[in-house]
């Protein structure tokens, strides 16, 4: 199941027809894998937070004339990656309207496992984007990050930490 989720959230990196073919071959084993997965106790809430952070990408900085051209270009590149993650999440059915209509307590085990995996993968990809933004900004000795970017990075770190802390197995917290 983890490969299935990874392929669907990374569809921009793979041929769509190949992804569908691989997923169709994985389908019989997916139900057997659910028993050993760590589940998210609030996958829907975390996915909503991740989705909100994607759309809060600090766009204004990329058009700020006081920011160097190199930094604006780096942020524009990262903005494209954030948009790809948003499209990938939409492609696997993680849209705000759909998430709002799901009652997590009514989900069966395969659906909980699928949402948990999507949550972990989306959080990991968002965290990777945040780390890349920090590396590409390259602060000088007396510089600080713009408030909007720093706040976004802090919020990403906070969501990622909460996702990692709220995994449960058989009703007991795992970490």
N, C-alpha and C positions, 0 to 999 in steps of 0.2 A: 504494500500500500504506500510506503514511503516513496518508492520510485514513481508510482502513479501520480502522487501529489507533486513531487519535484518536477516531473515532466510537464504537468499541466500549468504549473506556475512559472516555468521557464520556457514556455512555448516560443518566445521570441528568439530563442537560441537554437531551436530544433525545427525540422520540417513538420508541419502540422499533420500530414498524412502518416508520417513515421510515428509520431507521438500517439495517434489514435490506434495504429496497429500494435504498438508495444502495450498500450493500456488494455487493449482487447485480449492480449495473451496473458496479461497479469490478472485479469478479472477473476478466474476461478480460485486463486489463492488468497484473494483479499479478505474474505470472510474468516479464514483460519488465522490470519495475522492479528485480528482485532483483540484477541485475548491477552496478548503480551504488550500492548501499547499503553503508554502513560497518557491519560486523558487530561484535557484542560477543564478545570471546573467552571470556567466562564469564557469558553472559546468565542461565543458570539460577542460578548462585551469587548474582548481583546481585538477581535477582527474589526469591530466598529472603531476602536481607538486607532488601530493601524491605518484604516481607511481614512480617517480624519487627518492623520499626520501626513499621509501622501498628498492630500489636497491643501495642506498648510505649508508645503515646501516654500521656503523663503524666496518667492519670486521677485519681490521688490529689489532685493540686493543685486540681482543680475542686471537691472536697468539703472542702478545708482551710479551717476557719473563720478562720484568721489571714490568709487571702488576701481582698482586697476583693471585694465582690459583683460589681462591674463586671468584674474580672478572671476571676472564676469563670464568669460568663456568657459572656465572650469565649472562654474555654477550652472551655466546653460546646458552643458554636457550632462551634469548630474540631474538636472531637471528632466531631461529625456529619459534617464534611467528610472526616475520616480514615476514618470508617466507610464513606462513599460510595466512596472510593478502594478500600477493601478489597472491597466488593461488586462494583465494576467489574472488579477484577482476577480475582475469582472467576468473574465472568460471561464472561471471555475465557479461562478455563481455567487461570489462574495460582493454583493452590492448592498448599500445601506438599506434600501427599501426591502430587500429580501431578508436581510439579517433582522430587521425590526419585526418581521412577521413570524419569526421562528421562536418557539418556546423551547429553550434548551432542556428543560426538565422532561419534555415529551419526546426527546430524540431517542432512537434505539441505539444499540451499541455500535453498529457500523457507521451510522451517521455521526455519532459522537467522536469516533476514531478519525473519521475523515475530517471533521471540523478541527480536531486537535492537531492533526498533521498540517492542515492548511494554515492554522494559526502559527505553529512553530516555524514553518517555512517562510511565511510572510514576515514574521517578526525578524527572522534571521536576515532576510533580504533587505529589510528596512534598516536594520542595524549595520549591515555591510555598506549601505548607501551613506549612512551617517559617518561611519569610520572613514570612508573615502572622502567625504566632504571635509572632515578635519585634516586629513593628510594633504589634500590639495590646496587648502587655504594657506598653509605654511605661515604661521604667525612669526613676525619679527620679534626681537627682544622686548620691545616696549608696546607691542600691539595686543589688542584683545579682539575677540570675535564680535561682529555686529550683534546687538542685542537679539534681533529677530532670529539669526542663525544659531546663536548660543542657546536660546530658548527652545528652538526646534530640536537641536541635538540633545539637550537635556531631557526633553519630553520623549524622544525616541529611546534614550537609555532607560528612562523610567518604565516605559511600556515593555521593553525587552526584559528588564529585570522582573517585572510582575508576571510576565508570561512564563519565565523560567521557574519562578517560585510556586506557581499555581497548577502544577501537574499532580494528578491524583491517579492512583491505581487501586482498584477494588475499594473505593471509598476512603482511602487514606492518602494524605499528602505525601508526595514522593520527595520533595526537596525543600 
